[in-house]
Amino acid sequence: MEKLETIVAKLESGDVPLEEAIELFQEGMRLSRICSQKLETVERKIEMLLEEDGQTVKKPFGAALDKGDPVE
């Protein structure tokens, strides 16, 4: 993530030659995909504790979001 932030900062500065900017962009896209995949993996593993009808229940992360339930 830190490497991706560095790439974005360089590209936003506008002081990068076109060829280097293209390489940085491609590297940034690759890193972005990796971060996205890791986030999806972690989200699948996380369970949320929700209160339903006075009972505490475990639900997979995203189940409440998919149903439009508020997350507290």
mmCIF file of the N, C-alpha and C atoms, coordinates in Angstrom:
data_MODEL
# 
_entry.id   MODEL 
# 
loop_
_atom_site.group_PDB 
_atom_site.id 
_atom_site.type_symbol 
_atom_site.label_atom_id 
_atom_site.label_alt_id 
_atom_site.label_comp_id 
_atom_site.label_asym_id 
_atom_site.label_entity_id 
_atom_site.label_seq_id 
_atom_site.pdbx_PDB_ins_code 
_atom_site.Cartn_x 
_atom_site.Cartn_y 
_atom_site.Cartn_z 
_atom_site.occupancy 
_atom_site.B_iso_or_equiv 
_atom_site.pdbx_formal_charge 
_atom_site.auth_seq_id 
_atom_site.auth_comp_id 
_atom_site.auth_asym_id 
_atom_site.auth_atom_id 
_atom_site.pdbx_PDB_model_num 
ATOM 1   N N  . MET A 1 1  ? 0.828   -1.180  0.000   1.00 0.00 ? 1  MET A N  1 
ATOM 2   C CA . MET A 1 1  ? 0.000   0.000   0.000   1.00 0.00 ? 1  MET A CA 1 
ATOM 3   C C  . MET A 1 1  ? 0.879   1.254   0.000   1.00 0.00 ? 1  MET A C  1 
ATOM 4   N N  . GLU A 1 2  ? 1.955   1.172   0.781   1.00 0.00 ? 2  GLU A N  1 
ATOM 5   C CA . GLU A 1 2  ? 2.864   2.314   0.846   1.00 0.00 ? 2  GLU A CA 1 
ATOM 6   C C  . GLU A 1 2  ? 3.496   2.594   -0.521  1.00 0.00 ? 2  GLU A C  1 
ATOM 7   N N  . LYS A 1 3  ? 3.886   1.538   -1.215  1.00 0.00 ? 3  LYS A N  1 
ATOM 8   C CA . LYS A 1 3  ? 4.471   1.686   -2.555  1.00 0.00 ? 3  LYS A CA 1 
ATOM 9   C C  . LYS A 1 3  ? 3.456   2.308   -3.508  1.00 0.00 ? 3  LYS A C  1 
ATOM 10  N N  . LEU A 1 4  ? 2.196   1.885   -3.414  1.00 0.00 ? 4  LEU A N  1 
ATOM 11  C CA . LEU A 1 4  ? 1.137   2.429   -4.261  1.00 0.00 ? 4  LEU A CA 1 
ATOM 12  C C  . LEU A 1 4  ? 0.947   3.917   -3.982  1.00 0.00 ? 4  LEU A C  1 
ATOM 13  N N  . GLU A 1 5  ? 0.958   4.309   -2.713  1.00 0.00 ? 5  GLU A N  1 
ATOM 14  C CA . GLU A 1 5  ? 0.820   5.726   -2.355  1.00 0.00 ? 5  GLU A CA 1 
ATOM 15  C C  . GLU A 1 5  ? 1.968   6.552   -2.911  1.00 0.00 ? 5  GLU A C  1 
ATOM 16  N N  . THR A 1 6  ? 3.174   5.988   -2.896  1.00 0.00 ? 6  THR A N  1 
ATOM 17  C CA . THR A 1 6  ? 4.340   6.687   -3.439  1.00 0.00 ? 6  THR A CA 1 
ATOM 18  C C  . THR A 1 6  ? 4.178   6.902   -4.941  1.00 0.00 ? 6  THR A C  1 
ATOM 19  N N  . ILE A 1 7  ? 3.706   5.871   -5.636  1.00 0.00 ? 7  ILE A N  1 
ATOM 20  C CA . ILE A 1 7  ? 3.495   5.967   -7.082  1.00 0.00 ? 7  ILE A CA 1 
ATOM 21  C C  . ILE A 1 7  ? 2.454   7.037   -7.402  1.00 0.00 ? 7  ILE A C  1 
ATOM 22  N N  . VAL A 1 8  ? 1.353   7.033   -6.659  1.00 0.00 ? 8  VAL A N  1 
ATOM 23  C CA . VAL A 1 8  ? 0.294   8.021   -6.886  1.00 0.00 ? 8  VAL A CA 1 
ATOM 24  C C  . VAL A 1 8  ? 0.833   9.437   -6.677  1.00 0.00 ? 8  VAL A C  1 
ATOM 25  N N  . ALA A 1 9  ? 1.608   9.630   -5.622  1.00 0.00 ? 9  ALA A N  1 
ATOM 26  C CA . ALA A 1 9  ? 2.178   10.953  -5.350  1.00 0.00 ? 9  ALA A CA 1 
ATOM 27  C C  . ALA A 1 9  ? 3.086   11.406  -6.492  1.00 0.00 ? 9  ALA A C  1 
ATOM 28  N N  . LYS A 1 10 ? 3.904   10.495  -7.009  1.00 0.00 ? 10 LYS A N  1 
ATOM 29  C CA . LYS A 1 10 ? 4.785   10.842  -8.131  1.00 0.00 ? 10 LYS A CA 1 
ATOM 30  C C  . LYS A 1 10 ? 3.973   11.223  -9.363  1.00 0.00 ? 10 LYS A C  1 
ATOM 31  N N  . LEU A 1 11 ? 2.937   10.436  -9.661  1.00 0.00 ? 11 LEU A N  1 
ATOM 32  C CA . LEU A 1 11 ? 2.127   10.721  -10.840 1.00 0.00 ? 11 LEU A CA 1 
ATOM 33  C C  . LEU A 1 11 ? 1.359   12.032  -10.690 1.00 0.00 ? 11 LEU A C  1 
ATOM 34  N N  . GLU A 1 12 ? 0.884   12.305  -9.485  1.00 0.00 ? 12 GLU A N  1 
ATOM 35  C CA . GLU A 1 12 ? 0.141   13.539  -9.249  1.00 0.00 ? 12 GLU A CA 1 
ATOM 36  C C  . GLU A 1 12 ? 1.032   14.773  -9.308  1.00 0.00 ? 12 GLU A C  1 
ATOM 37  N N  . SER A 1 13 ? 2.317   14.607  -9.057  1.00 0.00 ? 13 SER A N  1 
ATOM 38  C CA . SER A 1 13 ? 3.232   15.750  -9.080  1.00 0.00 ? 13 SER A CA 1 
ATOM 39  C C  . SER A 1 13 ? 3.369   16.319  -10.489 1.00 0.00 ? 13 SER A C  1 
ATOM 40  N N  . GLY A 1 14 ? 3.219   15.455  -11.496 1.00 0.00 ? 14 GLY A N  1 
ATOM 41  C CA . GLY A 1 14 ? 3.312   15.912  -12.879 1.00 0.00 ? 14 GLY A CA 1 
ATOM 42  C C  . GLY A 1 14 ? 4.736   16.106  -13.359 1.00 0.00 ? 14 GLY A C  1 
ATOM 43  N N  . ASP A 1 15 ? 5.711   15.788  -12.537 1.00 0.00 ? 15 ASP A N  1 
ATOM 44  C CA . ASP A 1 15 ? 7.115   15.980  -12.888 1.00 0.00 ? 15 ASP A CA 1 
ATOM 45  C C  . ASP A 1 15 ? 7.778   14.704  -13.389 1.00 0.00 ? 15 ASP A C  1 
ATOM 46  N N  . VAL A 1 16 ? 6.988   13.780  -13.924 1.00 0.00 ? 16 VAL A N  1 
ATOM 47  C CA . VAL A 1 16 ? 7.513   12.490  -14.355 1.00 0.00 ? 16 VAL A CA 1 
ATOM 48  C C  . VAL A 1 16 ? 7.439   12.430  -15.882 1.00 0.00 ? 16 VAL A C  1 
ATOM 49  N N  . PRO A 1 17 ? 8.542   12.042  -16.534 1.00 0.00 ? 17 PRO A N  1 
ATOM 50  C CA . PRO A 1 17 ? 8.509   11.880  -17.987 1.00 0.00 ? 17 PRO A CA 1 
ATOM 51  C C  . PRO A 1 17 ? 7.443   10.853  -18.387 1.00 0.00 ? 17 PRO A C  1 
ATOM 52  N N  . LEU A 1 18 ? 6.896   11.000  -19.573 1.00 0.00 ? 18 LEU A N  1 
ATOM 53  C CA . LEU A 1 18 ? 5.788   10.176  -20.034 1.00 0.00 ? 18 LEU A CA 1 
ATOM 54  C C  . LEU A 1 18 ? 6.093   8.682   -19.935 1.00 0.00 ? 18 LEU A C  1 
ATOM 55  N N  . GLU A 1 19 ? 7.251   8.251   -20.406 1.00 0.00 ? 19 GLU A N  1 
ATOM 56  C CA . GLU A 1 19 ? 7.583   6.824   -20.385 1.00 0.00 ? 19 GLU A CA 1 
ATOM 57  C C  . GLU A 1 19 ? 7.613   6.284   -18.953 1.00 0.00 ? 19 GLU A C  1 
ATOM 58  N N  . GLU A 1 20 ? 8.196   7.060   -18.040 1.00 0.00 ? 20 GLU A N  1 
ATOM 59  C CA . GLU A 1 20 ? 8.230   6.645   -16.632 1.00 0.00 ? 20 GLU A CA 1 
ATOM 60  C C  . GLU A 1 20 ? 6.824   6.660   -16.035 1.00 0.00 ? 20 GLU A C  1 
ATOM 61  N N  . ALA A 1 21 ? 6.016   7.642   -16.425 1.00 0.00 ? 21 ALA A N  1 
ATOM 62  C CA . ALA A 1 21 ? 4.638   7.726   -15.926 1.00 0.00 ? 21 ALA A CA 1 
ATOM 63  C C  . ALA A 1 21 ? 3.834   6.494   -16.343 1.00 0.00 ? 21 ALA A C  1 
ATOM 64  N N  . ILE A 1 22 ? 4.045   6.044   -17.563 1.00 0.00 ? 22 ILE A N  1 
ATOM 65  C CA . ILE A 1 22 ? 3.346   4.840   -18.036 1.00 0.00 ? 22 ILE A CA 1 
ATOM 66  C C  . ILE A 1 22 ? 3.769   3.627   -17.218 1.00 0.00 ? 22 ILE A C  1 
ATOM 67  N N  . GLU A 1 23 ? 5.068   3.490   -16.972 1.00 0.00 ? 23 GLU A N  1 
ATOM 68  C CA . GLU A 1 23 ? 5.561   2.372   -16.166 1.00 0.00 ? 23 GLU A CA 1 
ATOM 69  C C  . GLU A 1 23 ? 5.017   2.443   -14.737 1.00 0.00 ? 23 GLU A C  1 
ATOM 70  N N  . LEU A 1 24 ? 5.011   3.643   -14.158 1.00 0.00 ? 24 LEU A N  1 
ATOM 71  C CA . LEU A 1 24 ? 4.481   3.814   -12.807 1.00 0.00 ? 24 LEU A CA 1 
ATOM 72  C C  . LEU A 1 24 ? 2.990   3.485   -12.761 1.00 0.00 ? 24 LEU A C  1 
ATOM 73  N N  . PHE A 1 25 ? 2.263   3.914   -13.788 1.00 0.00 ? 25 PHE A N  1 
ATOM 74  C CA . PHE A 1 25 ? 0.834   3.626   -13.848 1.00 0.00 ? 25 PHE A CA 1 
ATOM 75  C C  . PHE A 1 25 ? 0.589   2.119   -13.898 1.00 0.00 ? 25 PHE A C  1 
ATOM 76  N N  . GLN A 1 26 ? 1.340   1.426   -14.727 1.00 0.00 ? 26 GLN A N  1 
ATOM 77  C CA . GLN A 1 26 ? 1.174   -0.025  -14.832 1.00 0.00 ? 26 GLN A CA 1 
ATOM 78  C C  . GLN A 1 26 ? 1.504   -0.718  -13.518 1.00 0.00 ? 26 GLN A C  1 
ATOM 79  N N  . GLU A 1 27 ? 2.564   -0.280  -12.857 1.00 0.00 ? 27 GLU A N  1 
ATOM 80  C CA . GLU A 1 27 ? 2.935   -0.842  -11.562 1.00 0.00 ? 27 GLU A CA 1 
ATOM 81  C C  . GLU A 1 27 ? 1.851   -0.531  -10.526 1.00 0.00 ? 27 GLU A C  1 
ATOM 82  N N  . GLY A 1 28 ? 1.328   0.676   -10.565 1.00 0.00 ? 28 GLY A N  1 
ATOM 83  C CA . GLY A 1 28 ? 0.254   1.063   -9.656  1.00 0.00 ? 28 GLY A CA 1 
ATOM 84  C C  . GLY A 1 28 ? -0.991  0.216   -9.844  1.00 0.00 ? 28 GLY A C  1 
ATOM 85  N N  . MET A 1 29 ? -1.350  -0.071  -11.077 1.00 0.00 ? 29 MET A N  1 
ATOM 86  C CA . MET A 1 29 ? -2.513  -0.915  -11.355 1.00 0.00 ? 29 MET A CA 1 
ATOM 87  C C  . MET A 1 29 ? -2.287  -2.329  -10.827 1.00 0.00 ? 29 MET A C  1 
ATOM 88  N N  . ARG A 1 30 ? -1.079  -2.848  -10.996 1.00 0.00 ? 30 ARG A N  1 
ATOM 89  C CA . ARG A 1 30 ? -0.748  -4.182  -10.495 1.00 0.00 ? 30 ARG A CA 1 
ATOM 90  C C  . ARG A 1 30 ? -0.864  -4.219  -8.969  1.00 0.00 ? 30 ARG A C  1 
ATOM 91  N N  . LEU A 1 31 ? -0.313  -3.214  -8.315  1.00 0.00 ? 31 LEU A N  1 
ATOM 92  C CA . LEU A 1 31 ? -0.375  -3.143  -6.848  1.00 0.00 ? 31 LEU A CA 1 
ATOM 93  C C  . LEU A 1 31 ? -1.816  -2.962  -6.367  1.00 0.00 ? 31 LEU A C  1 
ATOM 94  N N  . SER A 1 32 ? -2.584  -2.190  -7.096  1.00 0.00 ? 32 SER A N  1 
ATOM 95  C CA . SER A 1 32 ? -3.985  -1.970  -6.747  1.00 0.00 ? 32 SER A CA 1 
ATOM 96  C C  . SER A 1 32 ? -4.773  -3.272  -6.793  1.00 0.00 ? 32 SER A C  1 
ATOM 97  N N  . ARG A 1 33 ? -4.530  -4.089  -7.817  1.00 0.00 ? 33 ARG A N  1 
ATOM 98  C CA . ARG A 1 33 ? -5.197  -5.392  -7.916  1.00 0.00 ? 33 ARG A CA 1 
ATOM 99  C C  . ARG A 1 33 ? -4.814  -6.298  -6.745  1.00 0.00 ? 33 ARG A C  1 
ATOM 100 N N  . ILE A 1 34 ? -3.535  -6.297  -6.388  1.00 0.00 ? 34 ILE A N  1 
ATOM 101 C CA . ILE A 1 34 ? -3.070  -7.114  -5.266  1.00 0.00 ? 34 ILE A CA 1 
ATOM 102 C C  . ILE A 1 34 ? -3.754  -6.673  -3.976  1.00 0.00 ? 34 ILE A C  1 
ATOM 103 N N  . CYS A 1 35 ? -3.795  -5.366  -3.726  1.00 0.00 ? 35 CYS A N  1 
ATOM 104 C CA . CYS A 1 35 ? -4.439  -4.850  -2.515  1.00 0.00 ? 35 CYS A CA 1 
ATOM 105 C C  . CYS A 1 35 ? -5.922  -5.209  -2.499  1.00 0.00 ? 35 CYS A C  1 
ATOM 106 N N  . SER A 1 36 ? -6.569  -5.089  -3.631  1.00 0.00 ? 36 SER A N  1 
ATOM 107 C CA . SER A 1 36 ? -7.997  -5.412  -3.730  1.00 0.00 ? 36 SER A CA 1 
ATOM 108 C C  . SER A 1 36 ? -8.245  -6.888  -3.429  1.00 0.00 ? 36 SER A C  1 
ATOM 109 N N  . GLN A 1 37 ? -7.403  -7.754  -3.961  1.00 0.00 ? 37 GLN A N  1 
ATOM 110 C CA . GLN A 1 37 ? -7.546  -9.194  -3.714  1.00 0.00 ? 37 GLN A CA 1 
ATOM 111 C C  . GLN A 1 37 ? -7.342  -9.518  -2.239  1.00 0.00 ? 37 GLN A C  1 
ATOM 112 N N  . LYS A 1 38 ? -6.352  -8.887  -1.616  1.00 0.00 ? 38 LYS A N  1 
ATOM 113 C CA . LYS A 1 38 ? -6.096  -9.123  -0.195  1.00 0.00 ? 38 LYS A CA 1 
ATOM 114 C C  . LYS A 1 38 ? -7.263  -8.624  0.650   1.00 0.00 ? 38 LYS A C  1 
ATOM 115 N N  . LEU A 1 39 ? -7.817  -7.484  0.303   1.00 0.00 ? 39 LEU A N  1 
ATOM 116 C CA . LEU A 1 39 ? -8.958  -6.939  1.032   1.00 0.00 ? 39 LEU A CA 1 
ATOM 117 C C  . LEU A 1 39 ? -10.158 -7.869  0.933   1.00 0.00 ? 39 LEU A C  1 
ATOM 118 N N  . GLU A 1 40 ? -10.436 -8.379  -0.261  1.00 0.00 ? 40 GLU A N  1 
ATOM 119 C CA . GLU A 1 40 ? -11.551 -9.309  -0.439  1.00 0.00 ? 40 GLU A CA 1 
ATOM 120 C C  . GLU A 1 40 ? -11.346 -10.575 0.402   1.00 0.00 ? 40 GLU A C  1 
ATOM 121 N N  . THR A 1 41 ? -10.129 -11.079 0.445   1.00 0.00 ? 41 THR A N  1 
ATOM 122 C CA . THR A 1 41 ? -9.825  -12.274 1.236   1.00 0.00 ? 41 THR A CA 1 
ATOM 123 C C  . THR A 1 41 ? -10.076 -12.012 2.715   1.00 0.00 ? 41 THR A C  1 
ATOM 124 N N  . VAL A 1 42 ? -9.613  -10.885 3.203   1.00 0.00 ? 42 VAL A N  1 
ATOM 125 C CA . VAL A 1 42 ? -9.792  -10.547 4.612   1.00 0.00 ? 42 VAL A CA 1 
ATOM 126 C C  . VAL A 1 42 ? -11.275 -10.339 4.929   1.00 0.00 ? 42 VAL A C  1 
ATOM 127 N N  . GLU A 1 43 ? -12.005 -9.669  4.043   1.00 0.00 ? 43 GLU A N  1 
ATOM 128 C CA . GLU A 1 43 ? -13.430 -9.431  4.280   1.00 0.00 ? 43 GLU A CA 1 
ATOM 129 C C  . GLU A 1 43 ? -14.200 -10.740 4.391   1.00 0.00 ? 43 GLU A C  1 
ATOM 130 N N  . ARG A 1 44 ? -13.803 -11.741 3.629   1.00 0.00 ? 44 ARG A N  1 
ATOM 131 C CA . ARG A 1 44 ? -14.473 -13.037 3.703   1.00 0.00 ? 44 ARG A CA 1 
ATOM 132 C C  . ARG A 1 44 ? -14.224 -13.718 5.050   1.00 0.00 ? 44 ARG A C  1 
ATOM 133 N N  . LYS A 1 45 ? -13.100 -13.405 5.679   1.00 0.00 ? 45 LYS A N  1 
ATOM 134 C CA . LYS A 1 45 ? -12.747 -14.042 6.944   1.00 0.00 ? 45 LYS A CA 1 
ATOM 135 C C  . LYS A 1 45 ? -13.360 -13.336 8.160   1.00 0.00 ? 45 LYS A C  1 
ATOM 136 N N  . ILE A 1 46 ? -13.698 -12.077 8.015   1.00 0.00 ? 46 ILE A N  1 
ATOM 137 C CA . ILE A 1 46 ? -14.189 -11.297 9.142   1.00 0.00 ? 46 ILE A CA 1 
ATOM 138 C C  . ILE A 1 46 ? -15.649 -11.633 9.426   1.00 0.00 ? 46 ILE A C  1 
ATOM 139 N N  . GLU A 1 47 ? -15.956 -11.788 10.689  1.00 0.00 ? 47 GLU A N  1 
ATOM 140 C CA . GLU A 1 47 ? -17.331 -11.981 11.099  1.00 0.00 ? 47 GLU A CA 1 
ATOM 141 C C  . GLU A 1 47 ? -17.763 -10.751 11.892  1.00 0.00 ? 47 GLU A C  1 
ATOM 142 N N  . MET A 1 48 ? -19.007 -10.386 11.719  1.00 0.00 ? 48 MET A N  1 
ATOM 143 C CA . MET A 1 48 ? -19.555 -9.264  12.455  1.00 0.00 ? 48 MET A CA 1 
ATOM 144 C C  . MET A 1 48 ? -20.467 -9.792  13.548  1.00 0.00 ? 48 MET A C  1 
ATOM 145 N N  . LEU A 1 49 ? -20.469 -9.119  14.686  1.00 0.00 ? 49 LEU A N  1 
ATOM 146 C CA . LEU A 1 49 ? -21.405 -9.439  15.741  1.00 0.00 ? 49 LEU A CA 1 
ATOM 147 C C  . LEU A 1 49 ? -22.550 -8.436  15.642  1.00 0.00 ? 49 LEU A C  1 
ATOM 148 N N  . LEU A 1 50 ? -23.753 -8.934  15.414  1.00 0.00 ? 50 LEU A N  1 
ATOM 149 C CA . LEU A 1 50 ? -24.925 -8.086  15.282  1.00 0.00 ? 50 LEU A CA 1 
ATOM 150 C C  . LEU A 1 50 ? -25.956 -8.485  16.315  1.00 0.00 ? 50 LEU A C  1 
ATOM 151 N N  . GLU A 1 51 ? -26.754 -7.520  16.706  1.00 0.00 ? 51 GLU A N  1 
ATOM 152 C CA . GLU A 1 51 ? -27.832 -7.823  17.630  1.00 0.00 ? 51 GLU A CA 1 
ATOM 153 C C  . GLU A 1 51 ? -29.129 -7.915  16.843  1.00 0.00 ? 51 GLU A C  1 
ATOM 154 N N  . GLU A 1 52 ? -29.796 -9.057  16.956  1.00 0.00 ? 52 GLU A N  1 
ATOM 155 C CA . GLU A 1 52 ? -31.071 -9.283  16.296  1.00 0.00 ? 52 GLU A CA 1 
ATOM 156 C C  . GLU A 1 52 ? -32.041 -9.845  17.326  1.00 0.00 ? 52 GLU A C  1 
ATOM 157 N N  . ASP A 1 53 ? -33.165 -9.189  17.486  1.00 0.00 ? 53 ASP A N  1 
ATOM 158 C CA . ASP A 1 53 ? -34.195 -9.639  18.427  1.00 0.00 ? 53 ASP A CA 1 
ATOM 159 C C  . ASP A 1 53 ? -33.618 -9.899  19.817  1.00 0.00 ? 53 ASP A C  1 
ATOM 160 N N  . GLY A 1 54 ? -32.746 -9.019  20.274  1.00 0.00 ? 54 GLY A N  1 
ATOM 161 C CA . GLY A 1 54 ? -32.179 -9.153  21.605  1.00 0.00 ? 54 GLY A CA 1 
ATOM 162 C C  . GLY A 1 54 ? -31.076 -10.189 21.730  1.00 0.00 ? 54 GLY A C  1 
ATOM 163 N N  . GLN A 1 55 ? -30.739 -10.866 20.658  1.00 0.00 ? 55 GLN A N  1 
ATOM 164 C CA . GLN A 1 55 ? -29.701 -11.900 20.655  1.00 0.00 ? 55 GLN A CA 1 
ATOM 165 C C  . GLN A 1 55 ? -28.486 -11.394 19.865  1.00 0.00 ? 55 GLN A C  1 
ATOM 166 N N  . THR A 1 56 ? -27.312 -11.776 20.313  1.00 0.00 ? 56 THR A N  1 
ATOM 167 C CA . THR A 1 56 ? -26.097 -11.465 19.562  1.00 0.00 ? 56 THR A CA 1 
ATOM 168 C C  . THR A 1 56 ? -25.821 -12.616 18.612  1.00 0.00 ? 56 THR A C  1 
ATOM 169 N N  . VAL A 1 57 ? -25.688 -12.278 17.337  1.00 0.00 ? 57 VAL A N  1 
ATOM 170 C CA . VAL A 1 57 ? -25.442 -13.308 16.322  1.00 0.00 ? 57 VAL A CA 1 
ATOM 171 C C  . VAL A 1 57 ? -24.215 -12.943 15.504  1.00 0.00 ? 57 VAL A C  1 
ATOM 172 N N  . LYS A 1 58 ? -23.506 -13.972 15.042  1.00 0.00 ? 58 LYS A N  1 
ATOM 173 C CA . LYS A 1 58 ? -22.359 -13.785 14.149  1.00 0.00 ? 58 LYS A CA 1 
ATOM 174 C C  . LYS A 1 58 ? -22.853 -13.870 12.721  1.00 0.00 ? 58 LYS A C  1 
ATOM 175 N N  . LYS A 1 59 ? -22.362 -12.953 11.893  1.00 0.00 ? 59 LYS A N  1 
ATOM 176 C CA . LYS A 1 59 ? -22.667 -12.993 10.462  1.00 0.00 ? 59 LYS A CA 1 
ATOM 177 C C  . LYS A 1 59 ? -21.386 -12.682 9.709   1.00 0.00 ? 59 LYS A C  1 
ATOM 178 N N  . PRO A 1 60 ? -21.237 -13.244 8.528   1.00 0.00 ? 60 PRO A N  1 
ATOM 179 C CA . PRO A 1 60 ? -20.060 -12.913 7.724   1.00 0.00 ? 60 PRO A CA 1 
ATOM 180 C C  . PRO A 1 60 ? -20.072 -11.425 7.383   1.00 0.00 ? 60 PRO A C  1 
ATOM 181 N N  . PHE A 1 61 ? -18.900 -10.829 7.344   1.00 0.00 ? 61 PHE A N  1 
ATOM 182 C CA . PHE A 1 61 ? -18.784 -9.429  6.955   1.00 0.00 ? 61 PHE A CA 1 
ATOM 183 C C  . PHE A 1 61 ? -19.383 -9.259  5.576   1.00 0.00 ? 61 PHE A C  1 
ATOM 184 N N  . GLY A 1 62 ? -20.178 -8.253  5.395   1.00 0.00 ? 62 GLY A N  1 
ATOM 185 C CA . GLY A 1 62 ? -20.809 -8.013  4.105   1.00 0.00 ? 62 GLY A CA 1 
ATOM 186 C C  . GLY A 1 62 ? -22.229 -8.514  4.068   1.00 0.00 ? 62 GLY A C  1 
ATOM 187 N N  . ALA A 1 63 ? -22.612 -9.468  4.914   1.00 0.00 ? 63 ALA A N  1 
ATOM 188 C CA . ALA A 1 63 ? -23.979 -9.981  4.903   1.00 0.00 ? 63 ALA A CA 1 
ATOM 189 C C  . ALA A 1 63 ? -24.944 -8.875  5.293   1.00 0.00 ? 63 ALA A C  1 
ATOM 190 N N  . ALA A 1 64 ? -24.596 -8.111  6.309   1.00 0.00 ? 64 ALA A N  1 
ATOM 191 C CA . ALA A 1 64 ? -25.455 -7.000  6.724   1.00 0.00 ? 64 ALA A CA 1 
ATOM 192 C C  . ALA A 1 64 ? -25.452 -5.913  5.666   1.00 0.00 ? 64 ALA A C  1 
ATOM 193 N N  . LEU A 1 65 ? -24.304 -5.705  5.053   1.00 0.00 ? 65 LEU A N  1 
ATOM 194 C CA . LEU A 1 65 ? -24.226 -4.674  4.019   1.00 0.00 ? 65 LEU A CA 1 
ATOM 195 C C  . LEU A 1 65 ? -25.018 -5.070  2.789   1.00 0.00 ? 65 LEU A C  1 
ATOM 196 N N  . ASP A 1 66 ? -25.016 -6.361  2.459   1.00 0.00 ? 66 ASP A N  1 
ATOM 197 C CA . ASP A 1 66 ? -25.758 -6.834  1.300   1.00 0.00 ? 66 ASP A CA 1 
ATOM 198 C C  . ASP A 1 66 ? -27.255 -6.642  1.494   1.00 0.00 ? 66 ASP A C  1 
ATOM 199 N N  . LYS A 1 67 ? -27.714 -6.791  2.722   1.00 0.00 ? 67 LYS A N  1 
ATOM 200 C CA . LYS A 1 67 ? -29.142 -6.654  3.004   1.00 0.00 ? 67 LYS A CA 1 
ATOM 201 C C  . LYS A 1 67 ? -29.548 -5.215  3.226   1.00 0.00 ? 67 LYS A C  1 
ATOM 202 N N  . GLY A 1 68 ? -28.563 -4.314  3.319   1.00 0.00 ? 68 GLY A N  1 
ATOM 203 C CA . GLY A 1 68 ? -28.867 -2.921  3.550   1.00 0.00 ? 68 GLY A CA 1 
ATOM 204 C C  . GLY A 1 68 ? -29.090 -2.598  5.024   1.00 0.00 ? 68 GLY A C  1 
ATOM 205 N N  . ASP A 1 69 ? -28.760 -3.544  5.921   1.00 0.00 ? 69 ASP A N  1 
ATOM 206 C CA . ASP A 1 69 ? -28.895 -3.306  7.351   1.00 0.00 ? 69 ASP A CA 1 
ATOM 207 C C  . ASP A 1 69 ? -27.850 -2.305  7.790   1.00 0.00 ? 69 ASP A C  1 
ATOM 208 N N  . PRO A 1 70 ? -28.175 -1.458  8.759   1.00 0.00 ? 70 PRO A N  1 
ATOM 209 C CA . PRO A 1 70 ? -27.153 -0.522  9.258   1.00 0.00 ? 70 PRO A CA 1 
ATOM 210 C C  . PRO A 1 70 ? -26.095 -1.265  10.035  1.00 0.00 ? 70 PRO A C  1 
ATOM 211 N N  . VAL A 1 71 ? -24.869 -0.812  9.942   1.00 0.00 ? 71 VAL A N  1 
ATOM 212 C CA . VAL A 1 71 ? -23.757 -1.405  10.666  1.00 0.00 ? 71 VAL A CA 1 
ATOM 213 C C  . VAL A 1 71 ? -23.367 -0.419  11.749  1.00 0.00 ? 71 VAL A C  1 
ATOM 214 N N  . GLU A 1 72 ? -23.364 -0.872  13.003  1.00 0.00 ? 72 GLU A N  1 
ATOM 215 C CA . GLU A 1 72 ? -23.024 0.029   14.123  1.00 0.00 ? 72 GLU A CA 1 
ATOM 216 C C  . GLU A 1 72 ? -21.675 -0.289  14.676  1.00 0.00 ? 72 GLU A C  1 
# 
